[in-house]
């Protein structure tokens, strides 16, 4: 007897839609379970996006997943791996709405990978496009502000951040408002407007949903950084503790590592150097290497080197700096490279190698002096004092 399968056949479009809904669920919530699933299947996730964009019925789901991907990618550190496939897809996707979403995502990926000018170019392309919608205009204005912030062009970051805030508040499209307020707070902090920065971070915390704990952790951490800079150290450490509590039960290792870096810097500024080193040692550097987060690795080892130096642990300090140098070379971050070179000079000076100290200090000055930054001016002044002392001796 012939048996017939009476269940209706599942079409290709239905299968793609099911995959897209599955991955939407995984990336919407940042928990250990959901992110482990999405991380282990990230190739399948991207294939689902590409396939979804090919069909009219599944394209809206694919576009929704595209919009929700950046927090997942940022917190798992895979921006570099996604640049090539996103760029290839952006080049062939023709519907304007989907094309612009792809270019917007590409800009975010470039920024996460430290390619700030490329990021700015992508977002400005989106902002100038005639098919730009108001929701995307808000997101693109916010993201180009981020790119300008990381490239240290703070006036431009402030301009686009304010533009994003005005659009969000006047249109009532406030999905990104807390992030926009946080970005404006970061910019105000770097521009030395500490009271304004504190107020903006508090506004960001108030505007953020209580269920989005990872974002709340970021805002509390940034608030703590400002408190540390105005020497309210106990309040800063309390803010970091609050931030870490918000990360309980999440897989946001990159966020957690940044909080520990800032805790370490705060302890360092309090002259509690052993506590600073201990805070920095809580960072999962193996995870950072696995996710290719070179910037976070460079800052971690640089700060460890600085904390060890102040404890007169010169061998350990030099070893930390060797690790930092490996990662800073890829970043082409002259500010950080100059800081590393300055610490090498201090190690040589304290261990009696005057010739090596002078050489390192001269190299550090050559790197730092062209950079217009408060810290570089301060460090250059310190190096001048050390060089004068070495000449006298």
Sine and cosine of phi, psi and omega as CSV:
sin_phi,cos_phi,sin_psi,cos_psi,sin_omega,cos_omega
0.00,0.00,0.69,-0.72,0.01,-1.00
-1.00,0.07,0.78,-0.62,0.04,-1.00
-0.99,-0.16,0.74,-0.67,0.02,-1.00
-0.96,-0.28,0.66,-0.75,0.10,-0.99
-0.99,0.13,0.95,-0.31,-0.08,-1.00
-1.00,0.04,-0.06,1.00,0.03,-1.00
-0.95,0.32,0.66,-0.75,0.00,-1.00
-0.90,0.45,0.60,-0.80,0.01,-1.00
-0.94,0.34,0.60,-0.80,0.06,-1.00
-1.00,0.01,0.84,-0.54,-0.03,-1.00
-0.97,0.25,0.26,-0.97,0.04,-1.00
-0.87,0.49,-0.64,0.77,-0.01,-1.00
-0.91,0.43,-0.64,0.77,0.02,-1.00
-0.91,0.42,-0.63,0.77,0.03,-1.00
-0.90,0.43,-0.69,0.73,0.03,-1.00
-0.89,0.46,-0.68,0.73,0.00,-1.00
-0.88,0.48,-0.65,0.76,0.02,-1.00
-0.89,0.45,-0.67,0.74,0.03,-1.00
-0.89,0.45,-0.67,0.75,-0.01,-1.00
-0.90,0.43,-0.67,0.74,0.02,-1.00
-0.90,0.43,-0.61,0.80,0.04,-1.00
-0.87,0.49,-0.75,0.66,-0.04,-1.00
-0.96,0.30,-0.52,0.85,0.10,-1.00
-0.85,0.52,-0.67,0.74,0.01,-1.00
-0.90,0.43,-0.60,0.80,-0.05,-1.00
-0.95,0.32,-0.62,0.78,-0.09,-1.00
-1.00,0.04,-0.22,0.98,-0.05,-1.00
-0.95,0.32,-0.52,0.85,-0.05,-1.00
-0.86,-0.51,0.79,-0.61,-0.05,-1.00
-1.00,-0.04,1.00,0.05,0.07,-1.00
-0.81,-0.59,0.24,-0.97,0.02,-1.00
-0.83,0.56,-0.75,0.66,-0.09,-1.00
-0.90,0.43,-0.77,0.63,-0.08,-1.00
-0.91,0.41,-0.64,0.77,-0.05,-1.00
-0.97,0.25,-0.51,0.86,0.08,-1.00
-0.90,0.43,-0.64,0.77,0.05,-1.00
-0.88,0.47,-0.77,0.64,-0.05,-1.00
-0.91,0.42,-0.61,0.79,0.00,-1.00
-0.91,0.41,-0.70,0.71,-0.03,-1.00
-0.92,0.40,-0.37,0.93,-0.04,-1.00
-0.88,-0.47,0.47,0.88,-0.12,-0.99
-0.90,0.44,-0.49,0.87,0.07,-1.00
-0.92,0.39,-0.67,0.75,0.05,-1.00
-0.92,0.40,-0.57,0.82,0.03,-1.00
-0.87,0.50,-0.74,0.67,-0.02,-1.00
-0.92,0.39,-0.60,0.80,0.04,-1.00
-0.89,0.46,-0.59,0.81,0.03,-1.00
-0.90,0.43,-0.64,0.77,0.04,-1.00
-0.89,0.46,-0.77,0.64,-0.04,-1.00
-0.87,0.49,-0.68,0.73,-0.01,-1.00
-0.92,0.38,-0.64,0.77,-0.02,-1.00
-0.89,0.46,-0.54,0.84,-0.01,-1.00
-0.95,0.32,-0.20,0.98,-0.06,-1.00
-1.00,0.09,-0.24,0.97,-0.08,-1.00
-0.85,-0.53,0.65,-0.76,-0.03,-1.00
-0.87,0.49,-0.63,0.77,-0.07,-1.00
-0.95,0.30,-0.48,0.88,-0.05,-1.00
-0.98,-0.19,-0.21,0.98,-0.04,-1.00
-0.85,0.53,-0.65,0.76,0.03,-1.00
-0.87,0.50,-0.63,0.78,0.05,-1.00
-0.91,0.41,-0.66,0.75,0.02,-1.00
-0.89,0.45,-0.66,0.75,0.02,-1.00
-0.91,0.42,-0.63,0.78,0.04,-1.00
-0.89,0.45,-0.65,0.76,0.04,-1.00
-0.91,0.42,-0.64,0.77,0.05,-1.00
-0.85,0.53,-0.69,0.73,-0.03,-1.00
-0.90,0.44,-0.55,0.83,-0.08,-1.00
-1.00,-0.04,-0.04,1.00,-0.03,-1.00
-0.95,0.31,-0.62,0.79,-0.14,-0.99
-0.79,0.61,-0.71,0.70,0.02,-1.00
-0.87,0.49,-0.61,0.79,0.04,-1.00
-0.89,0.45,-0.75,0.66,-0.02,-1.00
-0.89,0.45,-0.68,0.73,-0.04,-1.00
-0.89,0.46,-0.68,0.74,-0.10,-1.00
-0.99,0.13,-0.21,0.98,0.08,-1.00
-0.96,-0.29,-0.13,0.99,0.20,-0.98
0.97,0.23,0.44,0.90,-0.06,-1.00
-0.96,-0.27,0.45,0.89,-0.08,-1.00
-0.84,0.54,-0.68,0.73,-0.07,-1.00
-0.87,0.49,-0.63,0.78,-0.03,-1.00
-0.93,0.36,-0.42,0.91,-0.11,-0.99
-1.00,-0.02,-0.28,0.96,-0.11,-0.99
-0.86,0.51,-0.77,0.63,-0.08,-1.00
-0.88,0.47,-0.78,0.62,0.00,-1.00
-0.90,0.43,-0.57,0.82,0.02,-1.00
-0.93,0.37,-0.66,0.75,0.03,-1.00
-0.89,0.46,-0.66,0.75,0.01,-1.00
-0.90,0.43,-0.68,0.74,-0.01,-1.00
-0.93,0.36,-0.65,0.76,0.02,-1.00
-0.86,0.52,-0.55,0.84,-0.05,-1.00
-0.95,0.31,-0.38,0.93,-0.10,-1.00
-0.92,-0.39,-0.23,0.97,0.01,-1.00
-0.97,0.22,0.83,-0.55,-0.13,-0.99
-0.99,-0.14,-0.58,0.81,0.01,-1.00
-0.84,0.55,0.79,-0.61,-0.11,-0.99
-0.81,0.59,-0.67,0.74,-0.05,-1.00
-0.88,0.48,-0.70,0.72,-0.02,-1.00
-0.96,0.28,-0.61,0.79,0.04,-1.00
-0.87,0.49,-0.70,0.71,-0.01,-1.00
-0.92,0.39,-0.61,0.79,0.07,-1.00
-0.89,0.46,-0.63,0.78,0.02,-1.00
-0.91,0.41,-0.68,0.73,0.01,-1.00
-0.91,0.40,-0.60,0.80,0.05,-1.00
-0.89,0.45,-0.74,0.68,0.04,-1.00
-0.87,0.48,-0.64,0.76,0.01,-1.00
-0.88,0.47,-0.64,0.77,0.06,-1.00
-0.88,0.48,-0.66,0.75,0.03,-1.00
-0.89,0.45,-0.69,0.72,0.00,-1.00
-0.89,0.46,-0.68,0.73,0.05,-1.00
-0.87,0.50,-0.67,0.74,0.00,-1.00
-0.90,0.44,-0.69,0.72,0.02,-1.00
-0.90,0.44,-0.46,0.89,0.01,-1.00
-1.00,0.02,0.06,1.00,0.03,-1.00
0.99,0.14,0.18,0.98,0.01,-1.00
-0.99,-0.14,0.97,0.23,-0.23,-0.97
-0.95,0.33,-0.64,0.77,0.00,-1.00
-0.91,0.41,-0.61,0.79,0.07,-1.00
-0.91,0.42,-0.62,0.79,0.03,-1.00
-0.89,0.45,-0.72,0.69,0.01,-1.00
-0.86,0.51,-0.67,0.74,-0.01,-1.00
-0.87,0.49,-0.69,0.73,0.00,-1.00
-0.90,0.44,-0.72,0.70,-0.04,-1.00
-0.93,0.36,-0.60,0.80,0.03,-1.00
-0.93,0.36,-0.53,0.85,0.12,-0.99
-0.87,0.49,-0.72,0.69,0.00,-1.00
-0.88,0.47,-0.71,0.70,-0.06,-1.00
-0.91,0.41,-0.45,0.89,-0.03,-1.00
-1.00,-0.01,-0.10,1.00,-0.10,-0.99
-0.97,0.25,0.68,-0.73,-0.02,-1.00
-0.91,0.42,-0.36,0.93,-0.02,-1.00
-1.00,-0.01,0.16,0.99,-0.03,-1.00
-0.89,0.46,0.75,-0.66,0.08,-1.00
-0.99,-0.11,0.32,-0.95,-0.02,-1.00
-0.89,0.46,-0.70,0.71,0.03,-1.00
-0.85,0.52,-0.67,0.74,0.02,-1.00
-0.95,0.33,-0.54,0.84,0.05,-1.00
-0.87,0.49,-0.66,0.75,0.04,-1.00
-0.89,0.45,-0.74,0.67,-0.04,-1.00
-0.91,0.40,-0.65,0.76,-0.02,-1.00
-0.94,0.35,-0.60,0.80,0.05,-1.00
-0.90,0.44,-0.67,0.74,0.04,-1.00
-0.90,0.44,-0.69,0.73,-0.06,-1.00
-0.95,0.30,-0.58,0.82,0.06,-1.00
-0.94,0.35,-0.54,0.84,0.11,-0.99
-0.87,0.49,-0.67,0.74,0.06,-1.00
-0.86,0.52,-0.71,0.70,-0.02,-1.00
-0.89,0.45,-0.67,0.74,0.05,-1.00
-0.90,0.43,-0.61,0.79,0.02,-1.00
-0.87,0.50,-0.75,0.66,-0.05,-1.00
-0.95,0.32,-0.39,0.92,0.09,-1.00
-1.00,0.05,0.09,1.00,0.07,-1.00
0.93,0.37,0.42,0.91,0.14,-0.99
-0.99,-0.13,0.99,0.16,-0.15,-0.99
-0.94,0.34,-0.60,0.80,0.07,-1.00
-0.86,0.50,-0.66,0.75,0.03,-1.00
-0.92,0.39,-0.63,0.77,0.04,-1.00
-0.87,0.49,-0.68,0.74,0.01,-1.00
-0.90,0.43,-0.68,0.73,-0.01,-1.00
-0.85,0.52,-0.78,0.63,-0.05,-1.00
-0.96,0.29,-0.54,0.84,0.07,-1.00
-0.90,0.44,-0.68,0.73,0.04,-1.00
-0.91,0.41,-0.60,0.80,0.04,-1.00
-0.88,0.47,-0.69,0.72,0.02,-1.00
-0.90,0.44,-0.67,0.74,-0.01,-1.00
-0.90,0.44,-0.72,0.70,-0.01,-1.00
-0.86,0.51,-0.71,0.71,0.01,-1.00
-0.89,0.46,-0.69,0.72,-0.03,-1.00
-0.90,0.44,-0.69,0.72,-0.08,-1.00
-0.96,0.26,-0.57,0.82,-0.04,-1.00
-0.98,0.19,-0.46,0.89,-0.01,-1.00
-1.00,-0.08,-0.26,0.97,-0.06,-1.00
0.98,0.21,0.15,0.99,0.05,-1.00
-1.00,-0.02,1.00,0.03,-0.22,-0.98
-0.95,-0.30,0.31,0.95,-0.01,-1.00
-0.84,0.55,-0.58,0.81,-0.07,-1.00
-0.98,-0.19,0.09,1.00,-0.17,-0.98
-0.87,0.49,-0.68,0.73,-0.02,-1.00
-0.89,0.45,-0.64,0.77,0.04,-1.00
-0.91,0.41,-0.63,0.78,0.03,-1.00
-0.90,0.44,-0.70,0.71,0.03,-1.00
-0.88,0.47,-0.64,0.77,0.05,-1.00
-0.88,0.47,-0.69,0.73,0.02,-1.00
-0.89,0.46,-0.66,0.75,0.05,-1.00
-0.91,0.42,-0.57,0.82,0.06,-1.00
-0.90,0.43,-0.67,0.74,0.05,-1.00
-0.87,0.50,-0.69,0.72,-0.02,-1.00
-0.91,0.41,-0.70,0.72,0.04,-1.00
-0.87,0.50,-0.63,0.77,0.03,-1.00
-0.87,0.50,-0.75,0.67,-0.03,-1.00
-0.92,0.39,-0.45,0.89,0.02,-1.00
-1.00,0.07,0.05,1.00,0.07,-1.00
0.99,0.11,0.19,0.98,0.01,-1.00
-1.00,-0.06,0.97,0.26,-0.20,-0.98
-0.92,0.38,-0.67,0.75,0.00,-1.00
-0.90,0.44,-0.66,0.75,0.05,-1.00
-0.89,0.45,-0.68,0.73,0.00,-1.00
-0.88,0.48,-0.72,0.69,0.02,-1.00
-0.85,0.53,-0.70,0.72,-0.01,-1.00
-0.89,0.45,-0.67,0.74,-0.01,-1.00
-0.92,0.40,-0.64,0.77,0.03,-1.00
-0.91,0.41,-0.61,0.79,0.06,-1.00
-0.91,0.41,-0.61,0.79,0.07,-1.00
-0.90,0.43,-0.65,0.76,0.02,-1.00
-0.88,0.47,-0.69,0.73,0.02,-1.00
-0.88,0.47,-0.69,0.73,-0.02,-1.00
-0.92,0.39,-0.54,0.84,-0.05,-1.00
-0.99,0.13,-0.27,0.96,-0.10,-1.00
-1.00,0.07,0.68,-0.73,0.07,-1.00
-0.86,0.50,0.65,-0.76,-0.02,-1.00
-0.91,0.42,-0.35,0.94,0.00,-1.00
-0.99,0.17,-0.32,0.95,-0.01,-1.00
-1.00,0.02,0.95,0.30,-0.18,-0.98
-0.93,0.37,-0.50,0.87,-0.02,-1.00
-0.92,0.38,-0.66,0.75,0.05,-1.00
-0.91,0.41,-0.65,0.76,0.05,-1.00
-0.87,0.49,-0.64,0.77,0.03,-1.00
-0.87,0.50,-0.67,0.75,0.01,-1.00
-0.89,0.46,-0.69,0.73,-0.05,-1.00
-0.93,0.37,-0.63,0.78,0.06,-1.00
-0.91,0.42,-0.62,0.79,0.05,-1.00
-0.89,0.45,-0.71,0.70,-0.01,-1.00
-0.91,0.42,-0.60,0.80,0.09,-1.00
-0.88,0.47,-0.67,0.74,0.04,-1.00
-0.88,0.47,-0.60,0.80,0.01,-1.00
-0.88,0.48,-0.68,0.74,0.03,-1.00
-0.91,0.42,-0.70,0.72,0.02,-1.00
-0.85,0.52,-0.63,0.78,0.05,-1.00
-0.90,0.44,-0.64,0.77,-0.03,-1.00
-0.93,0.36,-0.41,0.91,0.06,-1.00
-0.99,-0.17,0.30,0.96,0.14,-0.99
0.91,0.42,0.45,0.89,0.18,-0.98
-1.00,-0.08,0.94,0.34,-0.23,-0.97
-0.92,0.39,-0.68,0.73,-0.02,-1.00
-0.89,0.45,-0.65,0.76,0.03,-1.00
-0.91,0.41,-0.60,0.80,0.04,-1.00
-0.89,0.45,-0.73,0.69,0.00,-1.00
-0.89,0.45,-0.60,0.80,0.05,-1.00
-0.90,0.43,-0.63,0.78,0.04,-1.00
-0.90,0.44,-0.64,0.77,0.03,-1.00
-0.91,0.41,-0.63,0.78,0.05,-1.00
-0.88,0.48,-0.67,0.75,0.05,-1.00
-0.88,0.47,-0.67,0.74,0.02,-1.00
-0.87,0.50,-0.71,0.70,-0.02,-1.00
-0.90,0.43,-0.60,0.80,0.03,-1.00
-0.89,0.45,-0.57,0.82,0.03,-1.00
-0.91,0.40,-0.36,0.93,-0.02,-1.00
-1.00,-0.01,-0.08,1.00,0.05,-1.00
-0.84,0.54,0.75,-0.66,0.02,-1.00
0.99,0.15,0.15,0.99,0.04,-1.00
-0.93,-0.38,0.25,-0.97,0.06,-1.00
-0.97,-0.23,0.42,0.91,-0.10,-1.00
-1.00,0.09,0.93,0.37,-0.06,-1.00
-0.91,0.41,-0.56,0.83,0.00,-1.00
-0.92,0.40,-0.65,0.76,0.06,-1.00
-0.89,0.45,-0.69,0.72,-0.01,-1.00
-0.88,0.47,-0.66,0.75,-0.02,-1.00
-0.90,0.43,-0.61,0.79,-0.02,-1.00
-0.93,0.36,-0.58,0.81,0.07,-1.00
-0.90,0.44,-0.68,0.74,0.02,-1.00
-0.90,0.43,-0.60,0.80,0.07,-1.00
-0.87,0.49,-0.73,0.69,-0.02,-1.00
-0.93,0.37,-0.57,0.82,0.13,-0.99
-0.87,0.49,-0.70,0.72,0.00,-1.00
-0.88,0.48,-0.68,0.73,0.01,-1.00
-0.90,0.44,-0.65,0.76,0.01,-1.00
-0.89,0.45,-0.73,0.68,0.06,-1.00
-0.87,0.50,-0.63,0.77,0.03,-1.00
-0.86,0.51,-0.72,0.69,0.00,-1.00
-0.92,0.39,-0.36,0.93,0.08,-1.00
-1.00,0.07,0.01,1.00,-0.05,-1.00
0.92,0.39,0.39,0.92,0.08,-1.00
-0.98,-0.17,0.97,0.26,-0.22,-0.98
-0.95,0.32,-0.57,0.82,0.05,-1.00
-0.92,0.40,-0.64,0.76,0.05,-1.00
-0.91,0.42,-0.60,0.80,0.04,-1.00
-0.88,0.47,-0.73,0.69,0.00,-1.00
-0.89,0.46,-0.67,0.75,-0.01,-1.00
-0.89,0.45,-0.68,0.74,0.01,-1.00
-0.87,0.49,-0.67,0.74,-0.03,-1.00
-0.94,0.33,-0.48,0.88,0.02,-1.00
-0.95,0.30,-0.18,0.98,0.06,-1.00
-0.97,0.25,-0.20,0.98,-0.05,-1.00
-0.97,0.25,0.71,-0.70,0.01,-1.00
-0.99,0.14,1.00,0.07,-0.05,-1.00
-0.92,0.38,-0.48,0.88,0.05,-1.00
-0.89,0.45,-0.64,0.77,0.04,-1.00
-0.91,0.41,-0.67,0.74,0.02,-1.00
-0.88,0.48,-0.62,0.79,0.05,-1.00
-0.92,0.39,-0.67,0.74,-0.02,-1.00
-0.88,0.48,-0.59,0.81,-0.03,-1.00
-1.00,-0.08,0.12,0.99,0.10,-1.00
0.86,0.50,0.60,0.80,0.01,-1.00
-1.00,0.01,0.98,0.20,-0.14,-0.99
-0.91,0.41,-0.60,0.80,-0.02,-1.00
-0.89,0.45,-0.72,0.69,-0.02,-1.00
-0.91,0.42,-0.62,0.78,0.05,-1.00
-0.90,0.45,-0.70,0.71,-0.02,-1.00
-0.88,0.48,-0.71,0.70,-0.01,-1.00
-0.92,0.39,-0.62,0.79,0.01,-1.00
-0.87,0.49,-0.78,0.62,-0.06,-1.00
-0.95,0.32,-0.54,0.84,0.07,-1.00
-0.89,0.46,-0.74,0.68,-0.01,-1.00
-0.93,0.37,-0.57,0.82,0.11,-0.99
-0.88,0.47,-0.66,0.75,0.03,-1.00
-0.89,0.46,-0.66,0.76,0.02,-1.00
-0.91,0.42,-0.67,0.74,0.00,-1.00
-0.92,0.39,-0.65,0.76,0.02,-1.00
-0.91,0.41,-0.62,0.78,0.02,-1.00
-0.84,0.55,-0.73,0.69,-0.06,-1.00
-0.93,0.37,-0.31,0.95,0.08,-1.00
-1.00,-0.06,0.15,0.99,-0.02,-1.00
0.88,0.47,0.46,0.89,0.07,-1.00
-0.99,-0.11,0.96,0.27,-0.20,-0.98
-0.94,0.34,-0.61,0.79,0.02,-1.00
-0.90,0.43,-0.72,0.70,0.01,-1.00
-0.90,0.43,-0.64,0.77,0.01,-1.00
-0.87,0.49,-0.71,0.70,0.00,-1.00
-0.89,0.46,-0.62,0.79,0.01,-1.00
-0.91,0.41,-0.67,0.74,0.06,-1.00
-0.88,0.48,-0.66,0.75,-0.02,-1.00
-0.92,0.39,-0.55,0.83,0.07,-1.00
-0.87,0.50,-0.68,0.74,0.05,-1.00
-0.91,0.42,-0.69,0.72,0.00,-1.00
-0.87,0.50,-0.64,0.77,-0.04,-1.00
-0.89,0.45,-0.60,0.80,0.02,-1.00
-0.83,0.55,-0.68,0.73,-0.11,-0.99
-1.00,0.06,-0.54,0.84,-0.04,-1.00
-0.95,0.31,-0.41,0.91,0.02,-1.00
-0.87,0.50,-0.64,0.77,0.00,-1.00
-0.96,0.29,-0.44,0.90,-0.07,-1.00
-0.98,0.21,-0.50,0.87,-0.12,-0.99
0.85,0.53,0.65,0.76,0.03,-1.00
-0.99,-0.11,0.98,-0.22,-0.09,-1.00
-0.94,0.35,-0.54,0.84,0.02,-1.00
-0.87,0.49,-0.74,0.67,-0.01,-1.00
-0.94,0.35,-0.64,0.77,0.02,-1.00
-0.89,0.46,-0.64,0.77,0.05,-1.00
-0.91,0.42,-0.63,0.78,0.04,-1.00
-0.90,0.45,-0.66,0.75,0.04,-1.00
-0.89,0.46,-0.70,0.72,-0.01,-1.00
-0.90,0.43,-0.60,0.80,0.04,-1.00
-0.89,0.45,-0.68,0.73,0.02,-1.00
-0.91,0.42,-0.60,0.80,0.06,-1.00
-0.87,0.50,-0.64,0.77,0.05,-1.00
-0.89,0.46,-0.64,0.77,0.01,-1.00
-0.92,0.40,-0.63,0.77,0.05,-1.00
-0.87,0.49,-0.73,0.68,0.00,-1.00
-0.89,0.46,-0.66,0.75,0.00,-1.00
-0.89,0.46,-0.69,0.72,-0.05,-1.00
-0.96,0.27,-0.36,0.93,0.01,-1.00
-0.99,-0.16,0.16,0.99,0.14,-0.99
1.00,0.07,0.19,0.98,0.01,-1.00
-0.99,-0.16,0.99,0.14,-0.10,-0.99
-0.89,0.45,-0.64,0.77,-0.04,-1.00
-0.88,0.47,-0.72,0.70,0.01,-1.00
-0.92,0.40,-0.61,0.79,0.01,-1.00
-0.87,0.49,-0.73,0.68,0.00,-1.00
-0.88,0.48,-0.64,0.77,-0.02,-1.00
-0.90,0.43,-0.72,0.69,0.00,-1.00
-0.90,0.43,-0.68,0.74,-0.02,-1.00
-0.90,0.43,-0.64,0.77,0.03,-1.00
-0.90,0.44,-0.65,0.76,0.03,-1.00
-0.91,0.42,-0.67,0.75,0.00,-1.00
-0.89,0.46,-0.68,0.73,0.03,-1.00
-0.88,0.48,-0.67,0.74,0.00,-1.00
-0.89,0.46,-0.55,0.84,0.01,-1.00
-0.98,0.21,-0.69,0.72,-0.19,-0.98
-0.99,0.10,-0.59,0.81,-0.14,-0.99
-0.86,0.50,-0.56,0.83,0.03,-1.00
-0.95,0.30,-0.18,0.98,-0.09,-1.00
-1.00,-0.02,0.83,-0.55,-0.01,-1.00
-1.00,0.07,1.00,-0.03,-0.05,-1.00
-0.43,-0.90,0.62,-0.79,-0.02,-1.00
-0.84,0.54,-0.67,0.74,-0.05,-1.00
-0.91,0.41,-0.63,0.78,-0.02,-1.00
-0.92,0.40,-0.60,0.80,0.05,-1.00
-0.91,0.42,-0.66,0.75,0.03,-1.00
-0.90,0.44,-0.72,0.69,-0.03,-1.00
-0.92,0.39,-0.62,0.79,0.04,-1.00
-0.88,0.48,-0.62,0.78,0.05,-1.00
-0.90,0.44,-0.66,0.75,0.03,-1.00
-0.90,0.44,-0.67,0.75,-0.01,-1.00
-0.90,0.44,-0.65,0.76,0.06,-1.00
-0.84,0.55,-0.68,0.74,0.01,-1.00
-0.89,0.45,-0.68,0.73,0.00,-1.00
-0.92,0.39,-0.64,0.77,0.02,-1.00
-0.90,0.43,-0.65,0.76,0.05,-1.00
-0.87,0.48,-0.68,0.73,0.00,-1.00
-0.90,0.43,-0.62,0.78,0.02,-1.00
-0.92,0.38,-0.60,0.80,0.02,-1.00
-0.92,0.40,-0.63,0.78,0.01,-1.00
-0.92,0.39,-0.64,0.77,-0.02,-1.00
-0.96,0.29,0.00,0.00,0.00,0.00
